[in-house]
Amino acid sequence: MAVTPRGTDWGLAALVASLSATGALTLFAGGSGDAWVFALHDALGVAIAVLVVVKLRRVWPRFAHPSRWSPWAGAGVLGAVLVIAALGSGLMWANGATVSPGGYSLLSWHDALGAFLVIAVAVHMVVRAKPLRRRELANRRQFLSAAAIALGAAVVWRAERPFDALVALKGARRRFTGSYEADSFAGNAFPTTSWVADDPRPIAPAGYHLTVGGLVRHPLSLSLADLAPRDQLVATLDCTGGFYSTQRWGGVRLGRLIDRAGPAPGASHLRIVSVTGYRWSFALSDTRQLLLATHVGDEPLSHDHGAPARLVVPNARGFQWVKWVTKIELLDHPDYGAPASTILSSLG
């Protein structure tokens, strides 16, 4: 395959950057129309695996003889190990492996190794990268090699699910996000997860109050009885931790609360705040059909699932389904600090 050493290195760096970008996008892709993000991420993974093989074939004679190692050979070995580990953990997860090294899922290892790889490659390119020459940019054989890698990656990606189904691998039953189904329509039985350190004490139903304020004409303070389930919504909670669960949720649509409070002029966004300080914001025009759920199936929400009330956001990933909601605020702008609350929210 006519890929020059510099072309290989820059190709690997570009693929790592692209994988990082698409990986970040998958965190926010929850609707079926976002399936292309996951497809592209998977195909890029196949492409980088091919280039790694090309790279290893070229450098293996030096790696096989430590006496020929340069001062940077150790960094190269580390980079190769990271790439192989990141690809391997992702591939094993995609095909249904259930091992949890160190108590963390293969998907968590894949994410962590990928993040570390991005940093390692960025440092390497700053310190050691040689600029591309004209022959890397205009060489016909190099272009055809790149096109062959891209086409091969697409073919392998397209064949993965049919192959998994043919040999009865668990990966064939994944959702388009890569998540596996868990306890759909089984009430509180589905898995519980939380963000970073959020682990609040249970909120006593009798003492619970939800405030609706900000840019509203009539601020509200509502008890749990005021949120008695009047609306139902069937929606799929798809957690970035790797599971999804479809449930029938009961509660009150946000549109009812918005109308009752009365948006003031200028209100354009709505912020949902947890007792822990975790929060997320949405355009007001997108929130009227969202549900503030107090029940799942025929059961009141359990504490671990966000009782007394949690947000239900169809076609969004689970971290946007704010749990233990105690405050709703109408704003005249998006809450740009909301993503930081995934780290800064606390034990409550």
Residue pairs with C-beta under 8 A, 6 or more apart in sequence:
1 54
1 145
1 148
1 149
2 139
2 141
2 142
2 144
2 145
3 11
3 51
3 54
3 142
3 145
3 146
4 135
4 136
4 139
4 142
5 58
6 130
6 131
6 132
6 133
6 136
7 132
7 136
7 142
8 51
8 54
8 55
8 58
9 55
9 129
9 130
10 129
10 132
10 136
11 51
11 146
12 48
12 51
12 52
12 55
12 83
12 121
13 121
13 125
13 129
15 44
15 47
15 48
15 51
16 48
16 117
16 118
16 121
17 118
17 121
18 44
19 41
19 44
19 45
19 48
19 114
20 114
20 115
20 118
22 37
22 40
22 41
22 44
23 41
23 111
23 114
25 34
25 37
25 41
26 37
26 38
26 41
26 177
26 178
26 240
27 240
27 317
27 319
28 34
28 316
28 317
29 35
29 37
29 38
29 177
29 317
30 177
30 238
30 315
30 316
30 317
31 315
31 316
32 176
32 315
35 176
38 176
38 177
38 178
39 157
42 94
42 157
42 160
43 153
43 154
43 156
43 157
44 153
45 87
45 90
45 91
46 152
46 153
46 156
46 157
47 149
47 150
47 152
47 153
48 83
48 87
49 87
50 149
50 152
50 153
51 149
52 80
52 83
52 84
52 87
55 80
56 63
56 80
59 76
61 68
62 68
62 69
62 70
62 73
63 69
63 73
63 76
63 77
72 128
75 120
75 124
78 120
79 117
79 120
79 121
79 124
82 113
82 116
82 117
82 120
83 117
85 109
85 113
86 110
86 113
86 114
86 117
89 106
89 107
89 109
89 110
89 113
90 106
90 107
90 110
92 99
92 106
93 105
93 106
93 107
93 110
93 178
93 242
94 160
94 171
94 174
94 178
95 164
95 169
95 170
95 171
96 164
96 169
96 170
96 171
96 180
97 106
99 106
100 106
101 109
102 109
104 112
105 241
105 242
107 178
107 241
107 242
108 241
135 142
136 142
160 171
161 171
161 172
163 169
164 170
164 171
164 172
165 172
170 180
173 180
173 181
174 180
175 181
175 236
175 238
175 244
177 238
177 244
177 317
178 242
179 238
179 239
179 242
179 243
179 244
180 242
180 243
180 244
181 243
181 244
181 245
181 246
182 190
182 191
182 243
182 244
182 245
183 189
183 190
183 191
183 245
184 190
184 245
184 246
184 247
185 246
185 247
185 248
185 297
186 245
186 297
187 247
187 296
187 297
187 298
187 299
188 296
188 297
188 299
188 301
188 302
188 304
188 305
190 237
190 243
190 245
190 247
190 305
191 239
191 241
191 243
191 245
192 302
192 304
192 305
193 239
193 241
193 318
194 304
194 323
195 278
195 319
195 342
195 345
196 342
196 343
196 345
197 345
197 346
197 347
198 274
198 276
198 278
198 323
198 345
198 346
198 347
198 348
199 347
199 348
200 274
200 275
200 276
200 324
200 347
200 348
201 348
202 303
202 307
203 275
203 303
203 307
203 308
203 324
203 326
205 224
205 307
205 308
206 224
208 223
208 224
208 308
208 309
208 326
209 221
209 222
209 223
209 326
210 220
210 221
210 222
210 223
210 226
210 227
210 292
210 309
210 325
210 326
210 327
210 328
211 219
211 220
211 221
211 222
211 326
211 327
211 328
212 219
212 220
212 221
212 222
212 257
212 260
212 261
212 327
212 328
212 329
212 330
213 219
213 220
213 261
213 327
213 328
213 329
213 330
214 267
214 271
214 328
214 329
214 330
214 331
215 263
215 264
215 265
215 266
215 267
215 330
215 331
215 332
216 261
216 262
216 263
216 264
216 267
216 330
217 261
217 262
217 263
217 264
218 260
218 261
218 262
219 261
220 257
220 260
220 261
222 257
224 294
224 308
224 309
227 251
227 252
227 292
227 294
227 308
227 309
228 252
228 294
229 250
229 251
229 252
229 293
229 294
229 295
230 251
230 252
230 256
231 250
231 251
231 252
231 253
231 256
231 291
232 248
232 249
232 250
233 248
233 249
233 251
233 253
233 289
233 291
233 293
233 312
233 314
234 246
234 247
234 248
234 249
235 246
235 247
235 249
235 291
235 312
235 313
235 314
236 244
236 245
236 246
236 247
236 314
237 244
237 245
237 246
237 247
237 312
237 318
237 321
238 244
238 317
238 318
239 317
239 318
239 319
240 317
240 318
240 319
241 318
247 296
247 297
248 296
248 297
249 291
249 293
249 295
249 296
249 312
250 293
250 294
250 295
250 296
251 291
251 292
251 293
251 294
251 295
251 309
251 312
252 291
252 292
252 294
253 288
253 289
253 290
253 291
253 292
254 270
254 287
254 288
254 289
254 290
254 291
254 292
254 328
255 287
255 288
255 289
257 292
257 328
258 270
258 284
258 287
258 288
258 330
261 330
263 284
263 330
264 330
266 332
267 284
267 330
267 331
267 332
268 283
268 284
268 331
268 332
268 333
269 281
269 282
269 283
269 284
269 330
269 331
269 332
269 333
269 334
269 335
270 281
270 282
270 283
270 284
270 287
270 328
270 329
270 330
270 331
271 279
271 280
271 281
271 327
271 328
271 329
271 330
271 331
271 335
271 338
272 279
272 280
272 281
272 282
272 311
272 322
272 325
272 327
272 328
273 279
273 322
273 325
273 326
273 327
273 328
273 329
274 322
274 323
274 324
274 325
274 326
274 345
274 348
275 324
275 325
275 326
275 348
276 324
276 345
276 346
276 347
276 348
277 341
277 344
277 345
277 346
277 348
278 322
278 323
278 341
278 342
278 345
279 322
279 335
279 338
279 341
279 345
280 311
280 319
280 320
280 322
280 335
280 338
280 341
281 331
281 334
281 335
281 338
282 290
282 313
283 334
284 330
290 311
290 312
290 313
290 314
291 311
291 312
292 309
292 310
292 311
292 312
292 325
292 328
293 301
293 306
293 309
293 310
293 311
293 312
294 300
294 301
294 307
294 308
294 309
295 301
296 305
300 307
301 307
301 308
301 309
301 310
305 323
306 321
306 322
306 323
306 324
306 325
307 324
308 324
309 324
309 325
310 321
310 322
310 323
310 324
310 325
311 320
311 321
311 322
311 323
311 325
312 321
313 320
313 321
319 342
324 348
